[in-house]
Structures are given as C-alpha cells and as structure tokens.
Amino acid sequence: MDALYPLTLFYDGQCAVCSLEMDHLRERNRDGKLRFVDISAPGFDASPYGVTAADMDAEIHAQRPDGSMLRGLEVLRLAYDAVGLGWVMQPTGWGPLRPFFDAGYRLFARHRRRISRAASPLIAVIRAERARRTAERMRACRAGACDTVSSNDRRPS
C-alpha cells in the first residue's frame, strides 16, 4: 500500500466545496501521505503531468509516486484511506454500488461551482467554527494548557 503514497492531489482551490474538503484532509494528514496542488493557482501548468488543464478541471486528479495518474472518486477513496478515514469512503468502492457513486461524483464535479455558490453560507459557518476551535487551542496553548500534539495532528472535536 505504501507504493500509493505520497499521493499528490490536484484540486480546484476556487471551488469552495473542494477547498473545504482539502482543508479537511490536510488537517488529518498526520503521516504526510498526501500532497496538495491547487490547479487554480496562477501559473499552474498541467502539461508535465500528461493531462490537460481541462481534464484536471473536470474532476479531481492525483499522481502516485511512480508518476501514474488517477482521477475521480478513486482519488478520494485513496485520500481518505491515507488519513485513516478509509471506512467513510469504503461503500463507494463496493462492486454493484461503485458505478452509481462514481456517476454521482462526476455529476457533482460537473456542477461543483454552482453547488459551491449555493453552499457558501454553510461553508462560511464551517470555516468560522474551525477558526474558532483553532483560536481556542492556541489560547489554551499560550496559557500552558496544550499538549505536545500539534493542532494539525489532533482530530477536531
């Protein structure tokens, strides 16, 4: 399984839902198995990866250590597994259900910008709550009540 990692995720940072998901994975990336590349960043060039920018924009992509590329829901299955949450995505890979989940992901990917706009009030609340918890942990740490585990290594409450 280690041949899969580190796995480099290529995601659309302009998509609020996508960014929120990558933040979620980044928080739990304790072992450094995941790397994150925002394809919407100025100057990003997809050509060194053997795919077009349009392909990467159409759905999430990832690159394995051997240089091979993956795309779609398989990327998220592996990413969740890398951070110890593989059980969450496990049903999406089950034989008869897999095609339905994969099609559902492709439908989401096609409409993600519209979904992000509609979900932006909820996303703002989630981000504010995460920021509040982080600030609370930092205050506790400055007061001498923190442990030796960094905030990136803790599971949020």
Stockholm file with secondary structure:
# STOCKHOLM 1.0

chainA/1-157         MDALYPLTLFYDGQCAVCSLEMDHLRERNRDGKLRFVDISAPGFDASPYGVTAADMDAEIHAQRPDGSMLRGLEVLRLAYDAVGLGWVMQPTGWGPLRPFFDAGYRLFARHRRRISRAASPLIAVIRAERARRTAERMRACRAGACDTVSSNDRRPS
#=GR chainA/1-157 SS CGGGCSEEEEECTTCHHHHHHHHHHHHTCTTCCEEEEETTSTTCCCGGGTSCHHHHHHSCEEECTTSCEEETHHHHHHHHHHTTCHHHHGGGGSTTTHHHHHHHHHHHHHTHHHHHHHHHHHHHHHHHHHHHHHHHHHHHHHTTCCCSSCGGGSCCC
#=GC SS_cons         CGGGCSEEEEECTTCHHHHHHHHHHHHTCTTCCEEEEETTSTTCCCGGGTSCHHHHHHSCEEECTTSCEEETHHHHHHHHHHTTCHHHHGGGGSTTTHHHHHHHHHHHHHTHHHHHHHHHHHHHHHHHHHHHHHHHHHHHHHTTCCCSSCGGGSCCC
//
